[in-house]
Amino acid sequence: MILNRQTEVRVDLQDASRFARRLRHDLRLHGKQFNICFVSDHEIANLNKAYRGKERPTDVLSFCWKESSGGAMPAPGRDFEGFLGDIVISASTAQRNARVEGHSTRAEIRWLILHGVVHLLGHDHETDGGEMTKLELALRERLDEKRGARREGRSPKAPPKVSSRCLRAVQ
């Protein structure tokens, strides 16, 4: 599910949905789902303060359905089988970041979705010595190459392996 709870920035929800489907396919997340919610800077700042103790807006937060320690969440039943969690993106921060980096807001939103999914899969760039960053860059390259390979009739490379460790409320 993709929700847009902000009005400051135009977000192409169909493009975000297509990109999320492509990520699920490329990462072989068969039957695994996640939600994406676009919010204002004010709303993400409140979440950032509540869950990370940081009183400022951020670009993306990932909320994993299950804690890495296991057992802390009630048994979800079949309704949440295969559910990874929620990704919350500040559309305004994404737009500002895109301007600073010199690319489109659309591209920034795609990379934030990718970043959020990698967190939901258990990676943490704050503690892993650069492994998550390497994985993200490889995935970006793969997704870009795959698009180019389709145009040229070549087969894309296999996706990198991802772990299944899950974290709670991380950036």
Backbone hydrogen bonds, N-H to C=O, Kabsch-Sander energy under -0.5 kcal/mol:
donor,donor_aa,acceptor,acceptor_aa,energy
3,L,36,I,-2.6
5,R,3,L,-0.5
5,R,38,F,-3.3
13,L,11,V,-1.3
16,A,12,D,-2.2
17,S,13,L,-2.2
18,R,14,Q,-2.5
19,F,15,D,-2.7
20,A,16,A,-2.4
21,R,17,S,-2.3
22,R,18,R,-2.3
23,L,19,F,-2.5
24,R,20,A,-2.5
25,H,21,R,-2.3
26,D,22,R,-3.2
27,L,23,L,-2.7
28,R,25,H,-1.3
29,L,24,R,-3.1
30,H,28,R,-0.5
32,K,29,L,-2.8
33,Q,82,G,-2.4
35,N,85,G,-2.1
36,I,1,M,-2.5
37,C,87,I,-2.7
38,F,3,L,-2.8
39,V,37,C,-0.5
39,V,89,I,-2.8
44,I,40,S,-2.3
45,A,41,D,-2.4
46,N,42,H,-1.9
47,L,43,E,-1.9
48,N,44,I,-2.9
49,K,45,A,-2.3
50,A,46,N,-2.4
51,Y,47,L,-2.7
52,R,48,N,-2.0
53,G,48,N,-0.5
53,G,49,K,-1.1
54,K,48,N,-1.5
55,E,53,G,-0.6
56,R,54,K,-1.7
61,L,88,V,-2.4
62,S,170,V,-2.5
63,F,86,D,-3.4
64,C,62,S,-0.6
64,C,167,L,-0.7
65,W,84,L,-2.9
70,G,67,E,-1.5
80,F,77,G,-0.9
81,E,78,R,-1.2
83,F,80,F,-2.2
84,L,33,Q,-3.5
84,L,82,G,-0.5
85,G,33,Q,-0.6
86,D,63,F,-2.6
87,I,35,N,-2.3
88,V,61,L,-3.1
89,I,37,C,-2.8
90,S,59,D,-2.2
91,A,39,V,-1.7
91,A,89,I,-0.8
92,S,39,V,-0.5
94,A,90,S,-2.4
95,Q,91,A,-2.3
96,R,92,S,-2.3
97,N,93,T,-2.9
98,A,94,A,-2.3
99,R,95,Q,-2.0
100,V,96,R,-2.3
101,E,97,N,-2.5
102,G,98,A,-1.3
103,H,98,A,-2.1
108,E,104,S,-2.1
109,I,105,T,-2.8
110,R,106,R,-2.1
111,W,107,A,-2.4
112,L,108,E,-2.2
113,I,109,I,-2.3
114,L,110,R,-2.5
115,H,111,W,-2.6
116,G,112,L,-2.6
117,V,113,I,-2.5
118,V,114,L,-2.5
119,H,115,H,-1.9
120,L,116,G,-2.4
121,L,117,V,-1.6
122,G,119,H,-2.3
123,H,118,V,-1.8
127,T,124,D,-1.6
128,D,124,D,-1.3
131,E,128,D,-1.0
134,K,130,G,-2.1
135,L,131,E,-2.4
136,E,132,M,-3.0
137,L,133,T,-2.6
138,A,134,K,-2.4
139,L,135,L,-2.6
140,R,136,E,-2.9
141,E,137,L,-2.5
142,R,138,A,-2.7
143,L,139,L,-3.0
144,D,140,R,-2.4
145,E,141,E,-3.2
146,K,142,R,-3.3
147,R,143,L,-1.7
148,G,144,D,-2.0
149,A,145,E,-3.8
150,R,146,K,-2.3
151,R,147,R,-1.4
152,E,148,G,-1.8
153,G,149,A,-1.0
154,R,149,A,-2.2
167,L,119,H,-0.6
170,V,62,S,-1.8
